Amino acid sequence: MKLMSLYNKDVLGAISGLDRIRFRGTLRWLANETGIRKFLTGSNVLLKDFTGWAKGITQNIKDCCDNQAQVLGIETLYLNGGDIVKEQLARQIAEKNGIEVGPICNFSAVEQCFVPQIKADKSTKKLHIKILPSKCMHLYHYFNHPEYGFGHVRFQTWAPYNIFINLNGRHWLERQLINNNIDYVKSGNCFPWIEDVQKAQELINSQLETNWPDLLNSLVGQMCPDLASILPLRPDYYWSADSTEWATDIMFRSQAVLDELYPSLIYHAMKVSDSPSVMRFLGRNDLRGKSPDEVISDCRHRYEGIRVKHWVNHNSVKMYNKSGSILRIETTINNTRDFKVFRHPDDDTSRPASWQKMRKGVSDLHRRCQISQQCNERYADTLATLEVEQKLKEAVSDSCNKVKKDGKIYRGLNPWGNEDYRLLTFLAKGENAIRGFRNKDIRLNLYPETAKMPPPQQRKYAARVSRRIKLLRVHGLVKKVAKENRYMLTSKGRNFATGLINASNIDIKRLTEIVA
C-alpha cells in the first residue's frame, strides 16, 4: 500500500484479515414455504398438527442445551430486556468465574425472527402455511475457544431452527499468537504492537484455509450435542456468511504521530466524497427496478475518535483511529450480489467456469475476503494521494492536453469546466473504492434529472456518458473491469482527481502561503 510506504518511518507494520464475521446456518428444506409444505406432506404431518409437532422439537432442543450446560458446569440465565449487552455480560461472568479458556455461559431470550405459521383462508376454508415475522425463544452459548477465541452461538428454537455464529478473526489471531509464543499487546479487538508482524500476517491468512462447515458444526455440537437426533431428517446446515468485516490495521509508532496526521486524512476523505457530513444519492437497480441503490458518506465522532464511513448497497468501507496508535481501514460486505466469483455455474463441474454472482455461502468466502482486501488497498491509496510528492502540474498536465490514439484525436480534460469538474469529483469519491462505477452511476450524478426521464431520453444521456468514459480511459484515468460494464479508478486517476479537488477547496490566500 502506498500509505504504508509514505509513512514507513512512523509505522511499525500492518496486518490485514478478518475482524467480525457472522455466520448463518440454514436448513434449506425448512427455509421456505414450499419446502416446509413438501416436508410436512412427506412426513405425514397435517397442517393442523404442525404447531404441536414444532413445540415438541423446541422443547427437546431446550432440554438438550440445558443438560449440556450442566455437563459443562456453566450457568444459564434468562434475559428479560433488549437493552442488555450480551457480550459484555458474558465477559463479566467469565471474569467473575475466572474462565480464561472454554465455555462461559448460556443465555435465553425471546427475540424477533421469521417463523412458519398456520393461517386459515376463509374464502377456501383451507389451512395454509406462511412465513411471517414473530417472536420465539433464542438460546445463546458464549465461549472462549482455545483455538478460535471469544465468540457465541445463537440458536432459534422454533422452526426453521436457524443458527447464527459470531466469531472474530482478531480474537482468533490472539489464540494463534499465544500458541506460537509470539508476544503482543492487545486492546479490544486490535493489536497496537506485535513482536513478529510478518508471522502474525501468515497466521491470520491461515484462517482462510479453514474447513468452515466442520468448524461451525463442531461449535453447534458443543452447545447441543444431540441435535442430529432431535431434528427431523438430516440436520445438514447450509452455512453462509451474513456479514463479514475485513480490517487493515496500520500500527503507528506512537499516538502522537497518528494524532498529527489523522485530521488531514479526515478532511481529505470527506472532501473527495463531496460532503462534510452526510450525502445520499438514490437510484434504481437496472434489473426490474425493485430496490433502490444507496450511496452514503458519513463522518461522525465515536468514543474512540472520528470515523469516516461510505456505504454502497449495504456494503461499506470506513476509516477510523483505534486504540490511540492504530489507523484502521475496514470493508464490510453484507450484500454479496454486487460482486462476482469465478466458478462453475450451480457448482456443476460439467459446465465451464465463468464469472458468477457471489453467494453468501462459505464456499465463496475466500473470494469475498480477497475483494475486501483490494477495497482496503484502493481506499488507502486514495488517502495516500494527500501527500504524493508530485507537483500538481505533473499530475494533471498530460490529461489536460490533447492525445492521439488509434489515429483519433481526443480532447484534454478541462478540470475547471463545470461538467468535467463534477465528473472528477465523482471519480474521487470513497464509495467508488468498494465496487467501482458504471455508466448509470455517472449519468445520475451528472444529470440527476434523467432518473425521471423515459428510457429513450435516458439512452441519449447514457451515450454522452459513454463518450466521457472513453475519454477517461484514453487518458489512463480509469480502467474497465474484465467482462463487466464497470470501471475502476487507476493510480493516475486518483492522483489527478483528488489533487484537483483538494486544490480547488483552498482559497487563494492559503494557496499563496503554501507556495511561499
N, C-alpha and C positions, 0 to 999 in steps of 0.2 A: 504494500500500500504506500502511496505517495506521502500520506500523512505521517506514517512511521518514519520514512527516510527524511522527511522535512524536519522533524523534531527528534532525530535519532539521539542526540547528546543528552536530551532530557527524559528519555524513555527507557525503562527497564526491560520492556518486552511487551508482547501482546499474545493473548490466546483467544481462539475462536471456537465456539462449539455450542451445543445445546444448552439452553437455560431451562425454562419451564416447558414441559410438554404434557399435554392432556390426551390420554388415550381413551377410546370408547370401544367397548366390547358389545357386539350386537348378535342376537340370534336371528339370522335372516328370515327363517321360516315363521317368526312371530313379529317381524318388524313392520308389516303392512297388513291391511285389512284382507286382501286376497289370500296371503299366506296363512293368516290365522284361520280363515274360513276353511281352507283346504286341510289344514292340520286337524281342526276340530272334527271335520267330516271323516277323515281317515282314522281318527282316534275314537270315533263313536261318542263324542261329547256333544250333547244338544246345546243350542244357544241358551236355553232357559237354565241349563245346569252349569254354564260357564263360570258364573261368579263363585259358586261353591267349589268348583274344581280349582280355580285360581287361588282361593283362600287356603286350601289345603297345602298347595305348593309354597305359598308365602309363609305359612306357619312352620313348615319343615325347614325353610331357609333360615328363619329367625332362630329356631331351636338349634340348628347346626352351628350357627355363628356364636350363639351364647355358650354352647358346650365347648367350642374351640377356645373361646376366651378364657374359660375356666381352666382348660388344659394348659394354656399359655401363661396363666397367672396374671391376667390383666383385667382391669375393671371396665365395665360397660355403663355409660352414662346416657340418660335421655336428655336431650337438649330441647327446651321449650322456648323458642325465640330465634328470630332470624338475625339478631344483632350480635350473636356470639361468634367470635372469630375462632373457628375450629382449630386451625393450625397453631395459633398462639396458645390455646388451651392445651393442646396435645404436648407442646413443648414444655409448658408449665408442669404438666403431670410427669413428663419424663425427667425433668429436673428434680421434682419433689421425691420421686421414687428412685432416683439415681440410675436411670436407664440410659446408657450411652449407646448401646447397640442391641437391636432386637425389637420385638413387638412392644408397643407403648400402651395403647388403649383402644377401645371401641366406643363409638358414639351411635346413637339412633336419633333420627329427627324426621318429622313429617314435612315434606317439601314438594314443590311443584314438579310435574312431569307430564308426559303424554302416555295414556293407557287405553287399551281397548275397553269399550263399554257397550252394553247391550241396550239398544233402543227399539221401541215399538213404533211401527209405521201404521198410523190409524187408517190410512186410505187402503192399504193392502192387508191390514190385520196380520202382519208378519213381523218377526223379530229380525233386526239387523245389527251387525257389529260395526262400530265406528271407533276410530282412534281419536280421542279428544283430550284436551288439557284437563288435568285433575291433580289430586294430591295423593301421596302414599308414603309409607314408611321407607326411609333410606338408612342403610347401615354403613358406617364408616369404620375403617380399620387403619390406624396410624402405626407407622413403624419407622425404625432407623436401621435399614438393612445393612448387613456387614459388607455388601458389595455395591449396592445401588444407592445407599444413603437414605435420607429422610424422604418420606412420601406417604401416600394413602390410597386405599381402595374404597370406592363408593358404590354400594350395591343397591339397585332399585328392586325392592322386594315384591313388587306386583308386576304382572306381565306388561311388557315383553322382557322383563328381567335384564335391563341394560346394566352394564358395569362400566364405571369410569375410574381410571387410574391416573394419578398425578405423580410425576417424577420430576426431578430437577438435575440437569446434567452437571451443574456445579457442585451439588451435594455428592453426586456420584463421583466426580473428579476428586473430591476430598478423600473419599474412601480409597480411591486408586493411589493417591499420593501417600496416604498412610501405609498402604500395603507395599509400596515401593520405597519406603523410607526416605521420602523427599520432604524437606522442611517447607513450611508455608505459613503465611498469615492470611486468615480468612475473616471477612467482615460481611455478615449477611450471606448473600449468595455470590460473592465475588472475592477475588484474591488480590490485595494490594502488592503482595510480594510472594514469589515462588522461587525456591532455590535453583531449580533447573527448569526454565521456561520451555525449552525445546522438548524435553522429556514429557512435560505436562501436556504440551500440544499433541504429542504422539498418543498419550493416554486418552485424551478426550476424543481424538479421532477414532480410537479403537472402539468407542461406544457405538459407532455406526455399523460395526461388524456383528452386532448382537442379533441373535435369533429372537426377534421381538415376540412372536406368539408363545414361545417356550417361556420367556421371561415373565410375560404378563399372566399366562395361565398359572405359573408357579406362585405368583403373588396372590391370585384369587384362591388357590389351593390352601395357602396358609391361613386365609380367613374362613373359608367354607370348604373343608376337605371332602365332604360328601356330596358336593354339588352335582357330580355326574349321575348319581343315583337318585337325586331329588328331582331334577328337571326331566321332562318327558323327551323322548327321542335322544339324539346325540347332542350334548351341550357343546357343540363346536362353535365357539365365538369367532366372529369376524372382527379382527382388530384394526382400528383406524386411528389416526391422529387428528382429533378435533382441532387442536391448536398447537402450534409449535413456535417457540421463541429461540432464535439463533443470535447469540450475542458475541460481539468482538470487543474485548476489554483491552484498552491501551493503558498500560501501567506507567504512570509518570513517576519520576524520582521523588517528587515532593508535592504536597498540596499547593504550595506557593506558586510553583511553575504552572500548574493547571489553572489555578485561580486567575493568573495573569493572562493566560491565553483564552480562557473559556468565553468571556464576554464578547470577544471579536468573533468567535465561532458561532455564538448565538445570533449575533447581528447578521452575520453572513448567511446563516441557514435560513433566517426569516426573510431577508431581503431578496434572496434568489427564489423565494417561494411566494413573493408578491404580497405578503401580508404581515403586519405586526402582531396579529392575534389569531383570528380565525377567518378562513375563506371557504366558500363552498361553490362547487360547480356541479350542477345536476344535468344528466343527460339520460338517454335510454340505451339499453342493450341493442345491438344490431339484430339479434335473433328474437323475433316475436314481440319485442318491446315490452316485456312483462315487469322487469325490475330495474330500478334506476342505478346508474353508475354514480359513485360518490367519491369526491376528492376533497379532503380537508387538510389544512395545515393548522397546527396549534402550538402555541408557546405558553407554557404555564409554570408557575412556581410550585415545586414539590418540597416535602420536608427535607429532602437531601440536596436540592438545588433547583436549577432551571432545566426544564425538559422541552425539547422541540420534537414534535411528532407529526408525521404525514401519513394520511390514510388514503387508500385506493381500494374500493370494493371490499371492505372489511379486512384488508391486509395493510400492514403499516411498516414504516421504518422510523426509528426515533434515535435521538442522541441526548444523553444527559451525563452529568458528572455524578460519580458514585463513590462513596466511602472516601471522599476527600481528594484522592490522587488518581482515580480511575476515570477515563473517558470511555463511556460505553456507547457503541452503536449497535442497535438491535433491530432485527427484522422479525416480524410476527406474521405468520401465514395462517389464516382461518379459512380462506376461500381458495382451494387449490385449483379450481377450474380456470383461473386466469393464467395458468402455466401449463407447460407440456413436458412429457417424458417420452423417450424413445423406447418403445416396447411393442410386443406382439398384440394386435387388437384382441380384446377379451381374453388375453393370455393364451390364445390359441397358437401354438408353435407352428402349426401348418400354414398360418398366414404370415406374410412378410412383416417384419418390424417396421414401424413408421412412427412419426411424432403424433402422440395421442394426448388428449387432455389428462392432466394429472388427477389421480384419485387420492382420497384421504387415506386409503389403505396403507398399512405399514410397508407393503411391497414397494411403494413409491417414495418412502421416507428418505432414502439416500439422495435421490434427485432433488427432493424438496430442500434438504439441507444444503446441497450444492448451490441451488438458486439463491438461498438466503445469504450464503457467504458472498456470492457475486454481488448481491444487492448491497451488503455492508461495505464491500470494497469500492463500489461505484459511489456510494454516498461519502465515504472517506476521501475519495479522490476529488469529489466536488468541493469538500471543505478545504482540501489542500490547495485549491486554486487561490485561496485567500492570500497565501504567502508565496505564490510562484515567483521565483526570481527571474522574471521576464518582463521587459518593458511592454506596456500596453500596445504600442505601435507594432512591436514584433509579433504579438499575439493575434492582432486583427488585420494587419495590412494586407496579407495575402488574400483574405476573404473579402476585402473591401474593393479589390481590383478585379477587372475582367479576367476570365480564364477561358482557355480554349481546350475542348475535349471532344475527341471523335469528330473533328472537323467542324464543330459547332462552338460559337462563342456565347458564353454565359456572363451576365452582368455581375458586378460585385454587389455585396450587401451594403445597404445604407443603414447603419445602426441607429442613426438619429431620425430616420424616417418613421412615421407613425406605425405602419404595418410591420416593417422589419424589426422595429424595437419591441413591439408586442410579441412577435414571433420569438425573438431572442429571450425575452422574459419568460415565455412559456417553456423554452428549452432548459432554462436554468432551474426550474422547479425541482425541489427534492423528491416530489412524488414520482417523477419520471425515472428515478433510480430503481424503483420497485419492479416495473414491468415494461418500461419504455412507453411509447405512444403510437397512436395510429392517426390516419388521415382525419378521422372523425373528431379525435381529441383536439387537433389543431383547429379544425373548422369551427367547432363550438367555442373555442377560445377567441379566435379572431373575429368570427361572425356569429355571436350568440343568437342573433335574430333568426338564423336558419333553422333552429330547433323546431320552430312552429311553421316552417315553410313546407309545401308539398314536395314529395320526392323528386320531381323533375328539376325544381329550383335548387334543391339540396345537391343534386348531382352536378349542377353548374358550379357551385362553390367548391365541391369536392375536387373537381378538375383543376380549379385555381390553386387549391392547397397542394395537389399533386405536383404542380409546377414548382411550388415553393419547396417541397421536399426534394425534388430533383435538384434544385439549386443548392440546397444544403448538402446533398450528397456529393455533388460535383466539387464543392469547396472543402470536402472532407470533414464536415462538422457533425454529420450523423451517418450511421451505417444501418443497413437493413438486417433484420434478424432472419436467419436462414429459414426458408419455407413458410414464412409468415408475412402478413402485411403489417409489420410492426417494426419500429425503428428505435435505436438506442443512440445516445449522445456519445461521440468519440472524445478522447482526451483533448484534442484540439478544440472541439466544440465546447467542452466545459470551460477551458481557459478563455475562449472567445466570449461566450455568453456571460459568465459570471464576472469576468473582468470589466466588461462594458456596463453591466448592471450596477456593480459597485461604484464605478467611476461616475455614473450618471446620478448617483444619490449623494454625492459630495458637492457642497457648494463651492463656488469659485474661490472664495477667500481661503477655505480649508485646503483646497487643492493647491493653491499657491504656496501655502505654508509647508505642505508636504514636499513639494518640488524643491523649495528653498532649503 
